[in-house]
């Protein structure tokens, strides 16, 4: 994770790795902390969110501690079908490391999830979080509903005002409309910091609080 620094190539749908039809995680194990299925579909009235904020090992823990029903890690935003972790690290799939969060809005709102997202990495650094460099570490939000898409833009703009006041940079977070595909990463990456309590955890932050949209 922090030790994989590949050259970041420019990749297109035509030049990306082809991937495979078989998922790299065909039979996901239950969440090691929450005990829930990491591939569970949201219950009625619940939602799912997809967030890319650098190294997904530490990022996933943020959301299971925030009150999610379940979390998982994988890849989004690229071209390669069912990519492996090592393929994504080459930069030749176009994907970014992403956390899946299934949540009950009555317990934690989407705006609160976005606040944790923006406060837990530096959204002003392009293709980089701390010492982690490459397109797989780029900041992105993949909305699953039109409402999420609009909320993400509002929270981004509110946080940009905070950053501007503090003399910080411009947010480069991608915000995608619904429709992106999520691919699960291998089992050893799921709930990594529970399985490896002393494992690598990127701590890149702006240090500034993020207001949330009402």
C-alpha positions as CSV (number, residue, x, y, z in Angstrom):
1,X,0.0,0.0,0.0
2,X,2.3,2.8,1.1
3,X,5.2,0.8,-0.4
4,X,3.8,0.4,-4.0
5,X,4.9,3.3,-6.2
6,X,4.3,2.5,-9.8
7,X,4.6,4.9,-12.6
8,X,1.2,6.4,-13.4
9,X,0.5,5.8,-17.1
10,X,-2.3,7.4,-19.1
11,X,-4.9,4.7,-19.7
12,X,-8.0,4.5,-22.0
13,X,-10.7,1.9,-22.6
14,X,-8.6,0.7,-25.5
15,X,-5.3,0.5,-23.7
16,X,-6.6,-0.8,-20.3
17,X,-6.0,-4.3,-19.1
18,X,-8.7,-6.7,-20.3
19,X,-9.5,-8.3,-16.9
20,X,-11.7,-11.3,-16.6
21,X,-15.3,-12.5,-16.3
22,X,-14.8,-14.2,-13.0
23,X,-14.9,-12.0,-9.8
24,X,-11.7,-12.1,-7.8
25,X,-13.9,-12.5,-4.6
26,X,-16.6,-14.9,-5.7
27,X,-17.7,-15.9,-2.1
28,X,-17.1,-13.0,0.3
29,X,-16.7,-13.9,3.9
30,X,-18.7,-12.0,6.6
31,X,-17.4,-8.7,7.9
32,X,-14.8,-9.5,10.5
33,X,-16.0,-6.6,12.8
34,X,-19.7,-6.2,12.1
35,X,-20.5,-9.8,11.3
36,X,-22.7,-8.7,8.3
37,X,-22.4,-9.8,4.7
38,X,-20.1,-7.4,2.9
39,X,-22.0,-8.0,-0.4
40,X,-25.4,-7.5,1.2
41,X,-27.9,-5.3,-0.7
42,X,-29.3,-2.4,1.3
43,X,-32.5,-3.2,3.3
44,X,-35.6,-1.1,2.5
45,X,-34.9,2.5,3.4
46,X,-31.2,2.0,3.6
47,X,-28.6,3.2,1.1
48,X,-25.1,2.4,-0.2
49,X,-22.3,4.8,-0.8
50,X,-19.0,4.5,-2.6
51,X,-16.0,6.6,-1.6
52,X,-12.4,6.7,-2.8
53,X,-10.0,8.5,-0.4
54,X,-6.6,7.0,-0.9
55,X,-5.5,3.7,0.6
56,X,-8.6,1.7,1.3
57,X,-7.1,-0.2,4.2
58,X,-7.5,2.7,6.7
59,X,-10.4,4.3,4.9
60,X,-12.7,1.3,5.4
61,X,-12.2,1.4,9.2
62,X,-13.4,5.0,9.3
63,X,-16.8,3.9,8.0
64,X,-17.3,0.8,10.0
65,X,-16.6,2.8,13.1
66,X,-18.9,5.6,12.0
67,X,-22.0,3.3,12.2
68,X,-22.3,1.5,8.8
69,X,-24.3,-1.6,8.4
70,X,-21.5,-3.2,6.4
71,X,-18.4,-2.1,4.5
72,X,-16.1,-3.6,1.9
73,X,-13.2,-2.5,-0.3
74,X,-12.8,-2.7,-4.0
75,X,-12.3,-0.7,-7.2
76,X,-14.3,1.8,-9.3
77,X,-13.9,4.4,-12.0
78,X,-11.9,2.4,-14.5
79,X,-12.2,0.1,-17.4
80,X,-10.8,-3.3,-16.5
81,X,-13.5,-5.9,-15.5
82,X,-12.9,-7.7,-12.2
83,X,-9.4,-6.4,-11.7
84,X,-6.9,-7.7,-9.1
85,X,-5.2,-5.4,-6.6
86,X,-1.9,-5.8,-8.3
87,X,-3.4,-4.9,-11.7
88,X,-5.0,-1.8,-10.2
89,X,-1.6,-0.8,-8.8
90,X,-0.1,-0.7,-12.3
91,X,-2.4,2.2,-13.2
92,X,-3.4,0.2,-16.3
93,X,-7.0,-0.4,-15.2
94,X,-8.1,3.2,-14.6
95,X,-9.7,2.3,-11.2
96,X,-9.3,3.9,-7.8
97,X,-9.3,2.2,-4.5
98,X,-12.9,2.5,-3.2
99,X,-14.9,1.7,0.0
100,X,-18.4,0.4,-0.2
101,X,-20.6,1.6,2.7
102,X,-24.1,0.3,3.4
103,X,-25.9,2.4,5.9
104,X,-29.2,3.3,7.6
105,X,-29.8,7.1,7.1
106,X,-31.6,7.0,10.5
107,X,-28.3,6.1,12.1
108,X,-25.8,8.0,10.0
109,X,-26.8,10.4,7.2
110,X,-25.1,10.5,3.8
111,X,-24.0,14.1,4.6
112,X,-22.3,12.8,7.7
113,X,-20.6,10.1,5.7
114,X,-19.3,12.8,3.3
115,X,-18.1,14.9,6.2
116,X,-16.0,11.9,7.4
117,X,-14.8,11.4,3.8
118,X,-13.5,15.0,3.3
119,X,-12.0,15.2,6.8
120,X,-10.2,11.8,6.5
121,X,-8.0,12.6,3.5
122,X,-6.6,15.6,1.5
123,X,-9.0,16.1,-1.4
124,X,-6.8,18.8,-2.9
125,X,-4.0,16.4,-3.9
126,X,-4.3,14.9,-7.4
127,X,-3.6,11.1,-7.6
128,X,-1.8,11.2,-4.2
129,X,-2.5,10.8,-0.5
130,X,0.7,11.3,1.6
131,X,3.4,9.1,0.2
132,X,0.9,7.0,-1.8
133,X,1.0,8.1,-5.4
134,X,-0.9,6.9,-8.5
135,X,-4.3,7.1,-10.1
136,X,-5.5,4.3,-7.8
137,X,-5.3,6.8,-4.9
138,X,-7.3,9.6,-6.5
139,X,-10.2,11.1,-4.6
140,X,-13.7,10.3,-5.9
141,X,-17.3,10.0,-4.9
142,X,-19.6,7.6,-6.8
143,X,-23.2,8.5,-6.1
144,X,-25.9,5.8,-6.2
145,X,-28.9,8.2,-6.4
146,X,-29.6,11.6,-7.9
147,X,-30.0,12.9,-4.3
148,X,-26.5,11.6,-3.3
149,X,-25.0,13.3,-6.4
150,X,-26.5,16.7,-5.5
151,X,-25.6,16.3,-1.8
152,X,-22.0,15.5,-2.7
153,X,-21.7,18.6,-4.8
154,X,-23.1,20.8,-2.0
155,X,-20.8,19.3,0.6
156,X,-17.8,19.7,-1.7
157,X,-18.6,23.4,-2.2
158,X,-19.1,24.0,1.5
159,X,-15.7,22.4,2.2
160,X,-14.1,24.4,-0.6
161,X,-15.2,27.6,1.2
162,X,-13.5,26.4,4.3
163,X,-10.3,25.6,2.4
164,X,-10.4,28.9,0.6
165,X,-10.7,30.8,3.9
166,X,-7.7,28.9,5.2
167,X,-5.6,29.5,2.1
168,X,-5.6,25.9,1.0
169,X,-5.9,24.4,-2.5
170,X,-8.7,23.4,-4.7
171,X,-10.7,20.2,-4.2
172,X,-9.9,17.7,-7.1
173,X,-12.4,15.1,-5.9
174,X,-14.3,13.4,-8.8
175,X,-18.1,13.3,-8.3
176,X,-19.8,10.7,-10.5
177,X,-23.4,10.3,-11.2
178,X,-25.1,6.9,-10.5
179,X,-24.1,4.0,-12.8
180,X,-20.5,3.2,-11.9
181,X,-19.6,-0.5,-11.3
182,X,-17.9,-1.7,-8.1
183,X,-15.5,-4.7,-8.1
184,X,-14.7,-6.4,-4.8
185,X,-11.0,-6.7,-3.9
186,X,-9.4,-9.9,-2.7
187,X,-10.3,-11.3,0.8
188,X,-7.0,-10.3,2.4
189,X,-7.8,-6.6,1.7
190,X,-11.3,-6.7,3.4
191,X,-11.3,-5.3,6.9
192,X,-7.5,-5.1,6.6
193,X,-6.9,-3.1,9.8
194,X,-9.0,-5.5,11.9
195,X,-6.9,-8.4,10.6
196,X,-3.7,-6.4,10.9
197,X,-4.1,-3.9,13.8
198,X,-0.6,-2.5,13.2
199,X,-1.0,-2.4,9.5
200,X,-0.4,0.6,7.2
201,X,-2.9,3.5,7.6
202,X,-2.5,6.6,5.6
203,X,-3.0,9.7,7.7
204,X,-3.1,12.5,5.1
205,X,-5.5,15.2,6.1
206,X,-6.1,18.9,5.7
207,X,-6.8,19.3,9.4
208,X,-9.9,21.4,8.7
209,X,-13.5,20.5,9.7
210,X,-16.0,20.0,7.0
211,X,-19.5,21.5,7.4
212,X,-22.4,19.4,6.1
213,X,-25.4,20.3,3.9
214,X,-28.8,20.5,5.5
